[in-house]
């Protein structure tokens, strides 16, 4: 009989060609365009206009018809644990937050495919919304996180809280940035705990683990790894703790569960669970490019 907490398989691609930053939340992809969009207190962080709803509906149809099949083929995607979504569908219906390690440009498409028919929205680094792919990111659920304006941040937080309280699914990449094919789960920022504890909604942990590709994918398509998205059971805030302790406890438990879903046991975890200007660890003895 399999143990309930058995770790998923987890091949390590050990990438060395990506310029991972000094700190674990740093972005390294260059956004070439800036369309000048201002994310202020008046920006529609969740656009409910008729035009926006129509565009999202049309894009959703394209996702099912084109993007999901291409993404699954490109990533070699397997999804495990969808039974947890059925088991907890009532909690999900009332609004939920999810988190995952961020390891590929297309991994939010994998999340959206895995949790269908739920339609998640995702918090996004603001320059990506201003950049060359900004309109597409918005149309699939991207919500920019404003920087440098308390009023803009308050407006974004209010929109997100209303969305989740109304039964929405909010996805957060708690590591803070995307590092391609990276196996260790980096420390989490506090956003998932903030929303979960204040809204009293659970967090669904998701974890991308890797599988070794076959000969054709390795040698013909130069593919580093195949992806498995593992879906866990909800993690709830502990109501017996004070607010600060409750948030940190939830963050630590979510990080531990994402690690497990990625096939990483407690003794293998090279990073602490909570981000504190945490520096990159060259865990396999090869220094990545600066």
C-alpha positions in Angstrom: 0.0 0.0 0.0 1.3 3.5 -0.9 1.9 5.9 1.8 -0.3 9.0 1.7 2.6 11.4 1.8 4.8 9.5 -0.7 7.0 11.9 -2.7 6.4 12.3 -6.4 9.2 11.4 -8.8 11.5 14.3 -9.4 14.2 14.4 -12.0 16.6 17.4 -11.7 17.4 19.1 -15.0 20.2 21.1 -13.3 20.1 24.1 -15.7 23.3 26.2 -15.9 22.5 28.5 -18.9 20.0 30.8 -17.3 21.3 34.0 -15.5 19.5 33.3 -12.2 19.8 36.4 -9.9 21.8 36.8 -6.7 18.6 36.9 -4.7 15.9 34.3 -5.1 13.1 36.7 -6.2 15.0 38.4 -9.0 13.7 38.4 -12.6 16.2 37.7 -15.3 14.1 37.8 -18.5 14.3 41.1 -20.4 11.0 42.9 -21.0 11.7 44.7 -24.3 8.6 46.9 -24.4 7.0 49.5 -22.1 3.6 50.7 -23.4 3.4 53.3 -20.6 0.4 51.9 -18.8 0.1 53.5 -15.3 -1.0 51.2 -12.5 -2.6 53.7 -10.2 -5.7 53.7 -7.9 -8.0 54.1 -10.9 -6.6 51.2 -12.9 -9.1 48.3 -13.4 -7.1 45.6 -11.8 -10.0 43.2 -12.4 -11.8 44.5 -15.4 -15.5 43.7 -15.3 -16.5 45.7 -18.5 -18.5 44.0 -21.2 -15.6 44.3 -23.6 -13.1 42.7 -21.2 -15.5 39.8 -20.5 -16.0 39.2 -24.2 -12.2 39.2 -24.8 -11.6 36.8 -21.9 -14.3 34.5 -23.2 -12.9 34.4 -26.7 -9.4 33.8 -25.4 -10.7 31.0 -23.1 -12.1 29.3 -26.2 -8.7 29.6 -27.9 -7.0 28.2 -24.8 -9.1 25.0 -25.0 -8.8 24.7 -28.8 -5.2 25.6 -29.4 -3.0 26.7 -26.4 -3.8 23.8 -24.0 -3.0 21.1 -26.5 0.2 22.8 -27.7 1.3 23.5 -24.1 0.7 19.9 -23.0 2.8 18.6 -26.0 5.6 21.1 -25.4 5.9 20.5 -21.7 5.0 16.8 -21.8 2.5 17.7 -19.1 1.0 15.2 -16.7 -1.5 16.4 -14.0 -1.8 14.4 -10.8 -4.2 15.0 -7.9 -7.2 16.4 -9.7 -9.3 14.3 -7.3 -8.4 16.8 -4.6 -10.3 19.5 -6.6 -13.4 17.3 -6.7 -13.1 16.4 -3.0 -12.9 20.0 -1.9 -15.1 21.6 -4.6 -17.3 23.3 -2.0 -14.3 25.2 -0.5 -13.1 26.1 -3.9 -16.6 27.3 -4.9 -16.4 29.8 -2.0 -13.1 31.3 -3.2 -9.6 29.9 -3.0 -5.9 30.9 -3.3 -3.3 28.6 -5.0 0.5 28.7 -5.1 3.1 26.9 -7.1 6.8 27.0 -7.9 7.4 29.2 -11.0 9.6 27.3 -13.4 8.5 28.0 -17.0 7.0 30.8 -19.1 4.0 28.6 -19.9 3.4 27.1 -16.4 0.3 29.3 -15.7 -1.3 27.7 -18.8 -0.5 24.4 -17.1 -2.2 25.6 -13.9 -5.3 26.9 -15.8 -5.5 23.5 -17.6 -5.1 21.5 -14.4 -7.8 23.3 -12.4 -10.4 23.6 -15.2 -13.4 24.4 -15.3 -12.2 26.9 -12.6 -10.9 30.1 -14.2 -8.0 31.4 -12.1 -6.5 34.8 -12.1 -2.8 35.4 -11.3 -0.8 38.2 -9.7 1.9 39.3 -12.2 5.0 41.5 -12.1 3.9 44.9 -13.4 6.6 45.3 -16.2 5.2 42.1 -17.8 1.8 43.7 -18.2 3.4 46.8 -19.8 5.5 44.6 -22.0 5.2 42.9 -25.4 2.9 40.1 -24.0 0.9 42.3 -21.7 -2.4 42.2 -23.5 -2.3 38.4 -23.7 -1.3 38.1 -20.0 -4.2 40.3 -19.1 -6.7 38.3 -21.2 -5.8 35.0 -19.5 -6.2 36.5 -16.0 -3.1 38.6 -15.2 -3.4 41.1 -12.4 -0.5 43.6 -12.2 1.1 44.2 -8.8 1.7 48.0 -8.7 4.9 49.3 -7.3 5.7 52.6 -5.4 2.2 53.8 -4.8 0.3 52.9 -1.6 -3.0 54.0 -3.1 -2.5 51.8 -6.1 -1.6 48.9 -3.9 -4.7 49.4 -1.8 -6.9 49.5 -4.9 -5.3 46.2 -6.2 -5.7 44.5 -2.9 -9.4 45.6 -2.6 -10.1 44.3 -6.1 -8.4 40.9 -5.4 -10.2 40.6 -2.0 -13.6 41.2 -3.7 -12.7 38.6 -6.4 -11.8 35.9 -4.0 -14.6 36.7 -1.6 -17.0 36.3 -4.5 -15.8 32.8 -5.2 -12.8 33.5 -7.4 -9.6 31.5 -7.7 -6.4 33.5 -7.2 -3.1 32.0 -8.2 0.1 33.4 -6.7 3.7 32.6 -7.5 5.0 33.0 -4.0 8.7 32.7 -5.0 8.4 36.1 -6.6 9.9 35.3 -10.1 10.3 32.7 -12.7 13.4 30.5 -12.8 13.3 28.0 -15.7 13.7 24.3 -14.9 14.9 25.1 -11.3 14.2 22.2 -8.9 14.6 23.6 -5.4 11.6 25.5 -4.2 12.7 29.0 -3.3 11.5 30.9 -0.2 8.0 32.2 -0.3 6.9 35.8 0.0 3.9 36.6 2.3 1.2 37.3 -0.3 -0.5 33.9 -0.1 -0.6 34.1 3.7 -1.9 37.7 3.7 -4.9 36.9 1.5 -5.6 33.5 3.0 -5.6 34.7 6.6 -7.5 37.9 6.0 -10.2 36.3 3.8 -10.2 33.0 5.8 -9.9 31.0 2.6 -7.7 28.0 2.1 -4.5 27.7 -0.1 -4.3 24.9 -2.7 -0.7 24.0 -3.0 0.6 23.0 -6.5 4.0 21.7 -7.3 5.8 21.2 -10.6 8.1 18.2 -10.6 10.2 17.0 -13.6 10.6 13.8 -15.5 13.6 12.8 -17.6 12.7 13.1 -21.3 13.2 10.2 -23.7 15.9 10.0 -26.4 13.9 11.9 -29.1 13.0 14.8 -26.9 16.5 15.1 -25.4 18.5 14.8 -28.7 16.1 16.1 -31.4 14.1 18.7 -29.5 16.8 19.5 -26.9 14.2 19.3 -24.2 15.6 19.5 -20.6 12.7 17.9 -18.8 9.0 16.9 -18.9 6.7 18.4 -16.4 4.3 16.9 -13.9 1.9 19.3 -12.0 0.9 17.8 -8.7 -2.2 19.1 -6.9 -2.3 18.9 -3.1 -5.1 19.2 -0.6 -6.1 22.6 0.9 -4.0 24.2 3.6 -6.0 26.3 6.1 -5.0 29.1 8.5 -4.8 28.1 12.1 -7.4 30.2 13.9 -5.8 29.6 17.3 -2.8 31.7 16.5 -2.4 35.5 16.6 -2.4 37.2 13.2 1.3 37.5 12.6 2.0 33.9 13.9 -0.9 32.6 11.9 0.4 34.1 8.6 3.9 32.7 9.2 2.7 29.3 10.2 0.5 29.1 7.1 3.4 30.2 4.8 5.7 27.6 6.3 3.2 24.8 5.9 2.4 25.8 2.3 6.1 25.9 1.4 6.6 22.5 3.0 3.7 21.0 1.0 4.8 22.5 -2.3 8.2 21.0 -1.7 6.6 17.6 -1.1 4.6 17.9 -4.3 7.8 18.7 -6.1 9.4 15.5 -4.8 11.6 17.3 -2.3 11.8 15.8 1.2 12.5 18.0 4.3 16.1 16.9 4.4 16.6 18.0 0.8 15.2 21.4 1.0 18.2 23.8 0.5 16.2 27.1 1.1 14.3 28.4 4.1 10.5 28.7 3.7 10.2 32.5 4.2 11.9 35.0 1.9 14.2 37.4 3.7 16.5 38.8 1.0 17.5 35.2 0.5 20.5 34.6 -1.8 20.7 31.9 -4.4 22.4 28.7 -3.4 24.5 26.9 -6.1 23.2 23.6 -4.6 24.8 21.3 -7.2 28.2 22.9 -7.1 28.0 24.7 -10.5 27.9 28.5 -10.4 25.2 29.9 -12.7 26.0 32.8 -15.0 25.7 36.2 -13.3 
